[in-house]
């Protein structure tokens, strides 16, 4: 019993410290050899620190006797009274504590990319603690090639941390996202309306420009790029360009900022009517050419329209015949609407009007040369000089019948014409081609007379009759009622184009240049069609009243001076229907 008391007193007096596995303690190095280090930790025996358990961060991996060192108890041999320790694990626990605190607080940590995990991600060294960086969390600002990443120090956010499984996952992408959010909050806190900021264009889209104004992208809509209307941003704006923008609106909740480039300078349309009054002359480059005219730039973002009718004194079908983009032109202001942002200009009014002395230059009866510029259903336009065109009506193309002007003329062809009439006020000149030729009607009247029997070829067949070519330039009409003694429905029942027939002249209208012919008195009755029962098929006769009406119209043309024989007889037949 006395011995037991003495042992308890002995242990009490030695004041030996007691430790448990996992404790971190500070001791003093008392001995160093090749395999282990003895550390005085205040225990009944020195702690044993294997050389392999030294901290990897120790300079040169060396330790000196008498040095204070922090270690973690890894194992206690109770029978031998021996404690094993590790500086490496003590360092790990100290650093993992810091990382755990950073994880809980959402703080940013830094580490170095050391290697690649194929098809998965990368290993990262967080100051002695290995972590995993998934490839999807690399972030857009870093290269994916390990050769470029290795050794690079990067900021991360900790996604997962498990001490038990020693699992640590980090993300640079999450760091970027949070950093952008922080910058956005700082930016919105400093933003003011109408504030001017220098930014960098980070993307160009059809509807505008996205500009980085300090870690956040604001939009310059295409309508805010310039004071003129732009369908898309001009090609002069490129990614990376520095631009000065004005803040015109922002929404902190939605995270949107609206910017303007044009409002950095005053609206050029203010006071435009004073700078460009009606009648003022100016000059500028042609910036675009459309089907309806050309736009001329008067100053930055100020463009006026020269309508196609104001490009020249001529009659261009396409404005590109007169001007091209880049041409420097002189213009006259026709109208300036400041509210509507529109300016009408004229190019031709800076030039001499060729119609001013047109009557003296092209008097009636003068023979002139020109070029066919356009062919229409009613005639052909002939260019006499720049800005001056005259019309050859279809009736003035030839003495004979012309179905369409394109049958005798082609655009671009040179032509000789005679001036019939000049009207400078209405800007019209009437021309004639047939007036330069001998009048075939005169030749006909001198050669033929009433009741004369002639022979010719059927040139055209209408519902109301057939035309017989008497001379190369004069046709006569055989009305359907004058083809046969028997009633026929149409001239095609008896005649065909190209048939050579004889006919008698029964009417000549010198004023209208019309000839009426008849075949009835020269031929017997035509064969009558027989139906299946051998009974004659009789077609209804034309009423004498209707034939008389056609005759009277032909002979009595006082009220229809503009109608030809074809028109009159065709109209009579239409009236019958």
C-alpha positions, 0 to 999 in steps of 0.5 A: 500500500505504501509503495502504491502511494509513493508511485502516485506521488512520483507521477504527480511530481513529474508533471507528465503531460497526456496526449491523444491521437490527433492532437497538435503540439509544439515541441523542441528538436533534441536529436536528428538522424537519417531516419527520424527526429526526436522531439521533446513534447513534454511526454515521459519520452520524446516524440518520434518524427519520421523524416518522411513526415517533415513538412513539404514546405520546409526550406531544403527539407532540413531541421536543426537541433533546438528548433521549435516545431509543430507536430500532430500526434499520429500514434501512441504506443502505450506499452512502450510509452512512445508517441509518433508525430507528423509535421506534414499532417500538422501543416495539413490540418492547419491549412485545411482549417483555413480552407474550411473557414474560407469555404464557410465564409465564401472567401476566395482562395488561390492555388497553382494548376499542377497537372491534368486529369484526362477528360475530367479536369485538373489537379490544383495545389492550394498551398500544400492541399491538393484540390480538383478543378473540373474542366467545366469550371475552368472559366472563359478567361483561362486556356484549356491546354495544360502546357499553358495552365501549368504553374499558373496561379489562379483564384478559386471558390471552394465548391466542396470540402470533406475532411473525412474523405479528403475531397476538395473541389474548386471552381474558377468559373464561380469566382469569375461569376461572383467577381462580375456580380461584385463589379456590377454592384459597385458599378450600379452604385456609382452610375448616374444618368447622363454620365459619360464613360469610356468603354470597350466594344466587346461584341457587335450584333445586328441590333447594336453594340455591347460595350464593357464599361468596367466589368459590365456590358451595357447596350448601345442600340443601333438607334443610339449609335448615330443621329441618322437611321442605321439598319445595322451598326456601321462596319467601322465599329469593331470589337476592342475599339475604345468608345465614349458613351453616355448613360441614358438609363439603367435597371439595378434589379434587372442588371441592364444599362442603356448607353448612347454614342450619339448623345455624347455630342449635340443633335445635329438636326437642331437648327438645321433649317437655319443652316440649310434654308430653301434655295441654299447651295451645298456640296457633299459625297453621295453615300448611298444610291437606291431605286428612287434616288441618291442620299448626299451627306451634308455633315456628320449624320445629316443626309438629304435625298436627291429624288430620281426626278431631281438628279438630272434634266433627263429621264434616267430609269436608274439613279446609278446612270447619273451618280455613284457612291463616293461622287462629290456633288453640288446640290440645291436645298428644296425643302428642310423639315427639322421635325421629321429629320428630312431634307430634299435636295436637287442636283439638276437645279445646279445645272442649266435647264436645257428646256429654257430655249428649246423652242428656238433650238428645235423649231417646228419642221426642223429635221434632227437626229436622235437616239431611241431611249424607251419604247411604250405601247403608244410610241417611242421616246427619242433623246435629242440631247442631254435632258431633252427627249421627244415623243414619236407617237405610234401614229407618226411612226409610219404611213402604214398601220403599225401594231406596236412601236417595237415592230419598227424601232429598238431602244438605243437605235439612232433615228432621224425625226421631224419636229411637229410641235414644241411646248417648253412649258409642258416640256414636250416635243412631238416628233414624227418619222413618217413625215420624212417619208413620201405620203403613200396616201397621195400616191394611192389617191392619184393611182386609184378611184371609186368602183375600180376593181383591184387585186391584193392579199388579205393581210389581217382578219378581224371579227368585223371584216378583213383587210386587203393590202392595196399598196405596200402602205395602204390597206382597205377594209372588206366589212364582213357584210361585203364579203359575200351575198350570204350571211356569214358569222366571221370573215374566217369562214370565207377568207384566210390571211395570205389569200389573193382576192379581187375587190371593188373600191366602194368608198374613199375617205381622204380625210381619214385615209380610209378605203372601203372594199366589197367582194359581193358583186364579184363572186357568186354565193358561197357553198352552203354547209349541209348538216347530217340530214342534208338540210341547208344550215342557214345563218342569221342575216345581218340587219340592214339597219346595222350595215347602214350604221357602219356605212354612215359611221365610215362616211360620216366621221365628224364626231369620231376623228380620232378613230381609224376604220378598224376602230370604228367598225370594231366598235359597231360590232361590239355595239351589236353584242 
